[in-house]
């Protein structure tokens, strides 16, 4: 793992801004016995786990006060992580207090009410000195759209999320010129925020309309150095939560999160949710199973636009959604970035060579992307 040392150093200094004395937690997950990943994906996940463990050892050697936590992978991205990770990041006292108040189990099931969540926030805030300042999530499934992540950031933790990460990315999309990435992403966010609605099309048949009224697009630039900051690594996107119940059209997906589809799937979208799927690709069954679990999983949760010119891989959603000139659309949870839907599922689908048009309050149309070329 010596070859990664410069990458680990850049992650901890450039991206996370780690300071002496801060408590750091790295975590990763393990393939469950009931999972059946492909040989290639099993190898990637094994390498991800080993790299996370090595990064934690590097952080311990150079900064001290670093923990590494592992656990069987969660059922899906967006599901709350197990109690062992809460104890590692939030500390024993906070978890014990939540358990004694009969809140922990409901929190893990993502079934807390708004009133209970306020009670939880009060307990966390009162004891926030217990919480790690730096959290680096190198698990296969994402914890970005969870109360675990939101509460940690609300208490001041700096949180990097690397779901589906392939260690090879340290030498590609993680070696981007960060200053240029920040400037490009910020310019695009300003342009998107002038719009009230957005329209996206792709050569393979996507035609979808998004309502952005009163929603703000944010930039994910990989600079996670201020208290409470959160983002993906590798970074490089502008993202927003479209207004629930308003997205309309057809979304054609050609890639699952970690593989190309054998044939495209067409998702029919009405009133902000997927109402039908067309196509016979086996991934359809997985989507339909998630939809059967909860209608909320059908929600059009996110529109994102990639801004990383060093990202190239279409077969890994973490990097694919950052590719300069792509867009991605997510289903499920959007409660962590301005939306109102909370569900233990959030999955992104990347669309290639899109044309994206912004329409402002006066009806003026501005093309932001033209067949995958960024015009801003």
N, C-alpha and C positions, 0 to 999 in steps of 0.2 A: 504493500500500500504506500510505499515511499513516493511513488510517482504522483500521488494525489496531494502531497503535503502543501505544494504551492496553491493548489485549488482550495484546500481547507483553510489556508491562511487568508486567501482572498475572500472566501465566504464569511469568515469570522470578523475580518477587519472592514473590507469595502462594503459588503452587503449588510452585515449585522452591527457593525460598530461596537464590538464587545469591549467593555472597559474592565480594568482590574477590579476584582472582588465581586463581580456579578455572578449570579447563579445561572448555569446553563443546563438545559435538558435537550438531549437528542433522543428521538425515539424512532423505532421501526417495528414492522409487523412480520409475522411468520405465516407461511401457507398453512391453512387449516386442513385437517385430515379429510374433510368432506369436499374440498375444492379439487378441481381437475384442470389446472392450467396446462397450456401447451408446454412442451419441453423448453422452447425458447423463452417463454414467459417465466417458467419456473427458474431458469438460469438467471434471467434478469433480476428477479425478485431476490434470489439468493445473493447476487452481487450487490444489490441495493442494501440488503441487511448488513452484509459484511462491510460495506463502505460506510454506512451510518455508524457502525461500531468503531471503525477505525477513525472516523472524524471525531467521535466523542473522546477517544483516547488521545488524539492530537490536542483537542481543546483542554483536556485535563492536564496534559503535560505542559501546555503553554499558558494556561489561565488558571487552572485549578477549579475546584467547586463545580465539576461537570458530572452529570448523571446520564447513563444510557438505560433506556427502558424498552422492553420488547413485550409483545403480546400477540395472540392469534389475530389475524386480520378481521376487521369488522365485516358485517354482511354487505355493506355497500358504502361508497363515498357519500358523506353526509350523515351517516350513522354516528352516534356518540361513541367515543372510545371507552374501553373498560375502566373500572375503578382504579386499577393499578396505575394507569397513566394519570388520572386525576390526582392521586396521592403524590406521584412524582413531581408534577408541575405545581399543584396548588398547596401541597403540604398536608401532613396528617391532620392538623387541627381543623382546617376548613372542611375536609371531607367528613371528619367525625361530627362536626357541628351540623352539616347538611344531613347526615344519616340520622342523627338524633332528632332532627326536625321532620323526619320522614319525607325528605325531599330528594335524596340521592337516587333512589330507585326510579322515581318519576323523571328525574333529570336524565338518567341513562336511557330511558325509554322514549325520550323526547316528547313527553306528555305533560309537561308542567304548564300550568295556566299562567296568564299574564301576571296575576297577583303573586303566584308562587315564584315566578322569575324575579320579581322585584324583591321578594324576601331573600332569595338566593344572592342577588346582587349586593344587598345590604350586608350579608354575612361575609361575602368575598371582599367587599370594600373595607370592612372593619378589620380584616385580617390580611390585607394585601401584602404586608411585609413578608408573609410566608411564601409568596409566589415567585417562581423563577422569572428573572428579567429577560432571558433569551430562550426561546423555544424553537427547535429546528426539527420539523416533521418530515422524516425520510421513510414514511410508511407507504405501502402500495396504494391503499385507499385514502382518499382525502378527508381531513378533518376540518377543512376550511369552513364549511357550512354547518357548523355545530355550535351549541352553546358552550362547549369546552373551549373552543377557540375564541368565541366572542367575549366570554367572561375573562379569559386570560388577558386579552388585549384591553378590555375595559379597565383592568387593574394595572395596566402599564406594561405588560409583557410585549416584547418584540417577537413576532411570530413569522417564521418562514415555512411555507408549505411546499413540499416537493413530491406530490403523489405521482406514482408511475415513473419516478425518476430512473433514468439509466445513467450509471456513472460516467459513460462516455460523453455525456452532455457537459461535464466539467471542461472539456477541451473543444467545445463547439459553441453552443448558445450561451454558456456561462462565461465565455471569453469575449463577449460583445464589448464594444466601446460604451461604457455605462453612461458617460456624459452625453454622447449623441443620442443614446436611447431615451434618456430622460427628456431631452429637448423635443425629439420627434413625438414621443407619447404625449407630452404636455400640449403641443400644438394641435394634435388630433383631438384631444379631449375638449379643448376650447371650441373647435369647429363643431363637434358633436353636440355640445351644450347650447349651441345657437338654434338647434332644431327642436321642433315639437313632435315630428314624426320622422321615421326612417323607413326606407324601402330597400330590400335586398333581393337580388336576382343572381342566378348562376347559370352557366351554359347547360348544365344537366337538368334544369327544370325547377329549381327553387324560385318561388315567387312569394315573398312574405312581407307584410306591413307591420310595423311596430309603433305603438304610441308611447312617447317619452314624456308627456306632460307632467311637470313637477318632479321628474326624476333627474338625477344628476349623474353624468358619466364621470368615472374616476379613472386615473391612470395607475397601472401596476408597473413600477419602474425598477424594482429590485433594491431600492434604497430603503432599508428597514432599520434606520439608526435612531429614530425618535420613539419615545415611549408610546406604546399602544399601536405601533405600526404593524401592518400585516400585508403579505403578498406572496405570490408564487416565486419560486426559483426553479428553472430559469424564468426571467420576467420578460415583459414586453407586451402589454395590451392596454386598450381602453375598454372599459366594460360598464354596463348599466343593467338595471332591472326594468324591463318594459312594464307598463301599467298592466296589472292583472286583468284578464278578461277582454283584452283589446286586440291581441295579435291575431292576424288572419292570413291564410295562404297555404302554400305547400312547401315543405322542407324536404329536400332530397339528401340523404346521407349515404356516403360511400365508404366511411371508415367507422369502426367501433373504436373504443378508447386505445386499444393496443394492437389493432390489426386492420387491414383493408377488408371490406366486405366482398364476398364472392359476386354479389350483384347488389345494385342500389335498393334502398328502401325509401318509399315515399310516405311522409307523415302529413296527414291532412289536419290543418289547424283551423279551429273555429272558436271564437270568443276566448282566445288566450290559452287554449289547451289542445292537445292532440286528441282527435276524435276517431281516427282510423289510421291503420298502417296498410300500405300496399307493397307487395313483394314477398318472395319466398325465402330470402336469406335466413339462415338459422338464427341470427341475432334478433330477428323479429320476436322469437319466443321469449327471449330474456326481457325485452322491452314490455311485452304484453304481460309477463308475470309481475313486473314492477307496477304496471298500471292497475293490475288486479289487486295489489296490496292497498293502494290508495289512489283516489282520483287526483289528489294533490300532486302525485308524481307525473301527471300529464301536463302540468303547468309549464308554459314558456317562461323560463326563469331569468334568462340572461341573453344579452347580445354583447359579444366581444369582438374586438378588432386587433389583429396581431401587429406588433411594431418592432420585432427583433430581427434584424437583418442577418444574424448568424444562425438563426433557427431554420432547420431544413427538413426535419424528419416528419413525414406524414403519418407514420404508423404508431406514434406515441403521443397521446392527446396533450400531455403536459407541454411538450415542445411544439407540437403541431399548431396548437391554438395561439402560439406566439409568433408563428411565421409571418413576416412582413407581407401584408397584402391579403391575408386570409380573414375570414370572420368565423366565429363559432357561436352556436346557439345551445343553451343548456336547458334541460328539463328539471323540474322538481323545485328544490328549496332555493329561495332568494332572500331569506330573512336577514342575512348577514350583510347585505349591501343595498339596502333601501327598499326591498320588497316586503310583502306581507305573508308569504307562504312559508310555513315551517313543516318540513317533512324529512325523514331520514334517507333522502335520496337527492343527489345532484350529479348529473352527468352531462358532459360537454360533447358536442359534435362539431367537427371542423368542416367548413365548406370552402372549396378552393375556387380561385379565379372569380370572385364575386364582384358585382357592381353594387355599390352602396350609395344611396342618395339621401341627403338630409333636406328636409322641408321645414322652413321656418314659419313663424306666425303669419307672415304676409303671403305665404304660398310660394316664396322663392325656393328654387331647387338648386342644391349644390352637390355635385358628384364628388364624393370623398374617395371612393375606389372605383377604378374602371378596369374590369376584367383582371382584378388583382393588383393593379398598379395604384399606389398611393399618390393622390394628387395634392395633398395638403403639405 
